[in-house]
Amino acid sequence: MVVSKGSIPLQALGYYIPFITSFINNMRKIEREMLFAINNKAGYWSKANTSVQRCKDAYLGDAMRVCLHNNHIATISDTGRIKISDAGWQSNTTKSRLNAILTELKGYAYGISQRKFEWYLSDNNGESDMYSRTWYEIDALNIGC
């Protein structure tokens, strides 16, 4: 990739260009739109395989519900509490949607990774196994089931 100003590379002009771009710049367009719907508490938003809907959660109260291929993968309460699940589909798309939500709402303190086909949920204190079809509640302090 050549970044230039006119025909002169910016590096030659003395500009510092980091090789690592921020997560938001690498995020998929659909994920940016999904997060916009969550943050603005849209009544209903849908695009391709992802939908966001305003709901009343029995445990979290007023919240936003996120679905991927009509499978409920996340609930975000108005108070900032988050419940996540892979809904039985440990796919790259599910992981990407959940990581976009965690990064946007909780910063880089939380994330989902995968090694040897196993999913892991991590926070500042370490990581733990993330079991399929299990709901995990994310709050500002720790990870819980």
Number of C-alpha atoms within 10 A of each C-alpha: 3 9 11 12 10 7 8 11 13 15 13 9 10 8 9 9 10 7 6 6 9 9 12 13 9 8 14 14 11 15 19 17 16 22 19 13 20 26 14 9 17 14 12 14 17 16 11 8 12 19 19 25 19 20 17 14 14 8 8 17 13 16 23 26 22 26 19 20 11 11 17 18 23 24 28 26 21 15 11 14 16 23 20 21 23 24 18 14 15 18 11 11 12 20 20 17 24 21 22 23 25 19 15 15 18 19 12 14 13 23 21 19 17 14 7 5 9 12 20 16 18 19 17 11 11 9 16 13 13 21 16 14 14 13 17 18 16 20 15 12 9 13 17 10 10
